[in-house]
Each structure stands twice: as C-alpha cells, then as structure tokens.
C-alpha cells in the first residue's frame, strides 16, 4: 500500500529531474574518468610507452624467449624487469620535482625538463622516420637482430633444462639490461617529473604489460607486418603533442 502511494511521487521526481533527462549518469561518470586519466598522466604514459615498446629490443626479447622457454616464463620475467624499471624511472622523475623552490627560485624546472625531453624525442623520432626508405635496413629489423643475438647467447639447450625460477631470473636480467637508457625509460622520467607519479607509473606499467603480452603471444609474426614509418610518425606526434600540452600548463 505504501509502495503504491509513493510510486507516483517517485515517477514525478524522475521525470522532473533535468539531469536524468538530459545526461545519463553513466555518461557523467565516463567523462569524469576520462578527464582524470588525461589530466593525471595515466593516458599520456600509456600511449607513449606502448608506442615506444612496440618493435623495441625488449619486445623482441620477450617474443623470442617465449618461443624457447614458454610464454609464462617470458612474460613473468619481462614484466618483472619492466616493473622495476618503471619504479626507478618514476622515482628519478620525482627527484627533479622535489628540488626545493628556494634553489629553483620558483621556476618549475621539472616541467621545463619534461617539455624539452618530449620535444627532443618528438623531433628526433620524426626526423629519423622521414629518412627511412625501402632500401635501408629498418630500426625494427636492427632491434630484432640484436635481440636474436642476445637470446642465442643465453638460450642454449643446457639453459633450457634449468628450473622455471632460474629461467625467469634469466629473462629478467636480459630485459632489465636492455631497458636501461631506453626511450620508454627516459619518457617515464619526464612524465613523472611533470605529472602525477602514481598515475604515470600505473599507465606505464599497463603499457608494458600490454606490449609484452602482444610480444609473447605473437610478436615474431606481428613484426613482419609492423610499419616502422607509421609507428615512428605516431610516436613522434605524440611526443610533440604532450610537449605542447605540458608547456601550455606553464603559462
């Protein structure tokens, strides 16, 4: 009885609500999530790191070792190394951010460093991509060849007979060494210096996991169809876009 009496009032309230009529609740939630992800650095770090990792040396190391040791071992060792490198690069970025304002005289050097790094990587990537022609050896092929050499040195029949833990540690060490000074490593430092370090770390780790997952599932086959020019132009453009958006936040 109470429900029957209150039902008309509930219906009237719903119909009279301009918010419910004009904008669905789920749409508002999606907009808020997208805005937070973009402003915090989550989206930027995911896009930059993912594009940087596709066709990179660590990408091919994970793909080749997956064929020799198994996908689980290759993925576990690779993502463990990349996670540690992400933490290190995020912390390094925060060191620039943590410089006392008394030393910088109020100048946001961390943001300036990020803008310069993004601009440098963007221009360099676009210039290098524009020089690619059908007769030259692509950098993707070079990265793949270097990865094959590294894997052949360590993935012997004797090594394959080791325990799973030993193999995971071997994959970890290979990927960790290959990632030091890599473009994705330096990009994470720049992103962490200018944006929310937690969001940057999560976005970078998600990108590494996605790229490594693609590598261990079918990276060797996929590499035959990768267009280095397309990847280069997209990556260079993203670096310049994020350089511009970071710079606009300074003024």
C-alpha positions as CSV (number, residue, x, y, z in Angstrom):
1,X,0.0,0.0,0.0
2,X,2.8,2.4,0.9
3,X,4.6,1.5,-2.3
4,X,1.5,2.2,-4.4
5,X,1.1,5.6,-2.8
6,X,4.8,6.6,-3.1
7,X,5.2,5.4,-6.7
8,X,3.6,8.5,-8.4
9,X,5.9,10.8,-6.4
10,X,9.0,8.8,-7.4
11,X,8.0,8.9,-11.1
12,X,7.2,12.6,-10.9
13,X,10.6,13.3,-9.4
14,X,12.4,11.3,-12.1
15,X,10.5,12.9,-14.9
16,X,11.0,16.4,-13.4
17,X,14.8,15.9,-13.0
18,X,16.6,17.7,-15.8
19,X,19.8,15.9,-15.0
20,X,18.4,12.5,-15.6
21,X,16.5,13.6,-18.8
22,X,19.5,15.4,-20.3
23,X,22.6,13.5,-19.3
24,X,22.7,9.8,-18.3
25,X,24.6,9.2,-15.0
26,X,26.9,6.7,-16.6
27,X,27.9,9.3,-19.2
28,X,28.9,11.7,-16.5
29,X,31.0,9.1,-14.8
30,X,32.8,8.2,-18.0
31,X,33.5,11.9,-18.7
32,X,35.0,12.4,-15.2
33,X,37.1,9.2,-15.5
34,X,38.4,10.3,-18.9
35,X,39.2,13.8,-17.6
36,X,41.0,12.5,-14.6
37,X,43.0,10.0,-16.7
38,X,44.1,12.6,-19.1
39,X,45.0,15.3,-16.6
40,X,46.9,13.0,-14.2
41,X,49.2,11.4,-16.8
42,X,47.7,8.0,-16.9
43,X,46.6,8.2,-20.6
44,X,49.8,10.0,-21.7
45,X,52.1,7.5,-20.1
46,X,50.1,4.5,-21.5
47,X,50.1,5.9,-25.1
48,X,53.8,7.0,-25.1
49,X,55.2,3.8,-23.5
50,X,53.0,1.4,-25.6
51,X,54.1,3.0,-28.9
52,X,57.7,3.2,-27.8
53,X,57.7,-0.5,-26.8
54,X,56.2,-2.0,-30.0
55,X,59.1,-3.2,-32.1
56,X,61.6,-2.3,-29.4
57,X,64.5,-4.6,-28.4
58,X,62.7,-5.7,-25.2
59,X,59.6,-6.5,-27.3
60,X,61.6,-9.0,-29.4
61,X,63.5,-10.4,-26.4
62,X,60.1,-11.3,-24.9
63,X,58.9,-12.7,-28.1
64,X,61.9,-14.9,-28.8
65,X,62.2,-16.2,-25.3
66,X,58.5,-17.1,-25.3
67,X,59.2,-19.4,-28.2
68,X,62.2,-21.0,-26.3
69,X,61.1,-21.0,-22.7
70,X,57.3,-20.6,-22.8
71,X,55.0,-17.7,-22.7
72,X,54.5,-17.7,-18.9
73,X,58.2,-17.6,-18.1
74,X,59.0,-15.0,-20.7
75,X,56.1,-12.7,-19.7
76,X,56.8,-13.1,-15.9
77,X,60.5,-12.3,-16.2
78,X,59.9,-9.4,-18.7
79,X,57.1,-7.7,-16.8
80,X,59.1,-8.1,-13.5
81,X,62.1,-6.2,-15.0
82,X,59.9,-3.6,-16.7
83,X,58.0,-3.0,-13.4
84,X,61.3,-2.4,-11.5
85,X,62.5,-0.1,-14.3
86,X,59.2,1.8,-14.2
87,X,59.5,2.3,-10.5
88,X,63.1,3.5,-10.8
89,X,62.3,6.0,-13.7
90,X,59.2,7.3,-11.8
91,X,61.3,7.9,-8.7
92,X,64.0,9.7,-10.8
93,X,61.4,11.9,-12.3
94,X,60.2,12.8,-8.8
95,X,63.7,13.8,-7.8
96,X,63.5,16.6,-10.4
97,X,60.1,17.6,-9.0
98,X,61.4,17.5,-5.4
99,X,64.1,20.2,-5.8
100,X,63.4,22.9,-3.2
101,X,61.8,26.0,-4.6
102,X,64.5,28.0,-2.7
103,X,67.0,26.6,-5.1
104,X,64.9,27.0,-8.3
105,X,63.6,30.5,-7.3
106,X,60.1,29.3,-8.1
107,X,61.0,28.2,-11.6
108,X,59.3,24.9,-12.4
109,X,62.5,23.2,-13.8
110,X,60.8,19.7,-13.7
111,X,58.1,20.9,-16.2
112,X,60.7,22.6,-18.4
113,X,62.8,19.4,-18.4
114,X,59.7,17.4,-19.4
115,X,58.9,19.8,-22.3
116,X,62.5,19.7,-23.6
117,X,62.6,15.9,-23.4
118,X,59.3,15.5,-25.2
119,X,60.3,18.0,-27.8
120,X,63.7,16.3,-28.4
121,X,62.2,12.8,-28.7
122,X,59.4,14.0,-30.9
123,X,61.6,15.9,-33.4
124,X,64.3,13.1,-33.4
125,X,61.7,10.4,-34.0
126,X,60.0,12.3,-36.8
127,X,63.4,13.2,-38.5
128,X,64.6,9.6,-38.2
129,X,61.3,8.3,-39.6
130,X,61.4,10.6,-42.5
131,X,64.9,9.2,-43.5
132,X,63.6,5.7,-43.8
133,X,63.4,4.3,-47.3
134,X,62.8,0.9,-48.9
135,X,66.5,0.2,-49.4
136,X,67.7,1.0,-45.8
137,X,67.6,-1.6,-43.0
138,X,64.8,-0.6,-40.7
139,X,65.5,0.0,-37.0
140,X,62.9,-2.6,-36.2
141,X,64.9,-5.2,-38.0
142,X,68.1,-4.0,-36.2
143,X,66.4,-4.3,-32.9
144,X,65.2,-7.8,-33.8
145,X,68.6,-8.8,-34.9
146,X,70.2,-7.5,-31.6
147,X,67.6,-9.3,-29.6
148,X,68.2,-12.6,-31.5
149,X,71.9,-12.3,-30.8
150,X,71.3,-11.8,-27.1
151,X,68.8,-14.7,-26.9
152,X,71.1,-17.1,-28.8
153,X,73.9,-16.4,-26.4
154,X,71.9,-17.4,-23.3
155,X,69.1,-19.7,-24.5
156,X,71.2,-22.9,-25.0
157,X,70.0,-26.4,-24.5
158,X,71.7,-26.5,-21.2
159,X,69.9,-23.3,-20.0
160,X,66.5,-24.8,-21.1
161,X,67.0,-27.6,-18.6
162,X,67.1,-25.2,-15.6
163,X,64.3,-24.6,-13.2
164,X,61.4,-22.2,-14.0
165,X,62.7,-19.8,-11.4
166,X,66.2,-19.7,-12.9
167,X,64.8,-19.1,-16.4
168,X,62.5,-16.3,-15.1
169,X,65.5,-14.6,-13.5
170,X,67.5,-15.0,-16.7
171,X,64.7,-13.3,-18.7
172,X,64.5,-10.6,-16.0
173,X,68.2,-9.8,-16.3
174,X,68.1,-9.7,-20.1
175,X,65.1,-7.3,-20.3
176,X,66.4,-5.2,-17.4
177,X,69.8,-4.6,-19.1
178,X,68.1,-3.8,-22.4
179,X,65.7,-1.3,-20.9
180,X,68.4,0.9,-19.2
181,X,68.6,4.2,-21.1
182,X,65.8,3.2,-23.4
183,X,63.3,5.8,-24.8
184,X,60.5,4.4,-22.7
185,X,62.7,4.7,-19.6
186,X,63.6,8.3,-20.3
187,X,60.0,9.1,-21.3
188,X,58.7,7.8,-17.9
189,X,61.2,10.0,-16.1
190,X,60.0,13.1,-18.0
191,X,56.3,12.2,-17.4
192,X,56.8,11.6,-13.7
193,X,58.6,15.0,-13.4
194,X,55.6,16.9,-14.8
195,X,52.6,14.8,-13.8
196,X,51.1,12.6,-11.1
197,X,53.8,9.9,-10.4
198,X,51.3,7.3,-9.4
199,X,49.2,7.8,-12.5
200,X,52.3,7.8,-14.7
201,X,53.6,4.6,-13.0
202,X,50.3,2.8,-13.4
203,X,49.9,3.9,-17.1
204,X,53.5,2.9,-17.9
205,X,53.1,-0.5,-16.2
206,X,49.8,-1.1,-18.1
207,X,51.5,-0.2,-21.4
208,X,54.5,-2.5,-20.7
209,X,52.1,-5.4,-19.8
210,X,50.1,-4.8,-22.9
211,X,53.1,-4.6,-25.2
212,X,54.8,-7.6,-23.6
213,X,51.5,-9.6,-23.8
214,X,51.4,-8.9,-27.5
215,X,55.1,-9.9,-27.8
216,X,54.8,-13.3,-26.1
217,X,51.5,-14.2,-27.9
218,X,52.8,-13.4,-31.4
219,X,55.4,-10.8,-31.5
220,X,57.7,-12.5,-34.0
221,X,54.8,-12.9,-36.5
222,X,53.5,-9.4,-35.9
223,X,56.9,-7.9,-36.6
224,X,56.6,-8.8,-40.2
225,X,53.6,-6.6,-40.6
226,X,54.7,-3.6,-38.5
227,X,55.1,-0.4,-40.4
228,X,58.1,1.4,-38.9
229,X,57.0,4.7,-40.6
230,X,53.5,4.6,-39.1
231,X,54.9,3.7,-35.6
232,X,57.5,6.5,-36.0
233,X,55.1,9.2,-37.1
234,X,52.6,8.3,-34.4
235,X,55.2,8.2,-31.7
236,X,56.8,11.5,-32.8
237,X,53.5,13.2,-33.0
238,X,52.5,12.0,-29.5
239,X,55.8,13.3,-28.0
240,X,55.2,16.8,-29.6
241,X,51.5,16.9,-28.5
242,X,52.5,16.1,-24.9
243,X,55.3,18.7,-25.1
244,X,52.7,21.3,-26.2
245,X,50.2,20.3,-23.5
246,X,52.8,20.4,-20.8
247,X,54.1,23.7,-22.0
248,X,50.7,25.3,-22.0
249,X,50.3,24.3,-18.4
250,X,53.3,26.6,-17.5
251,X,51.6,29.8,-18.7
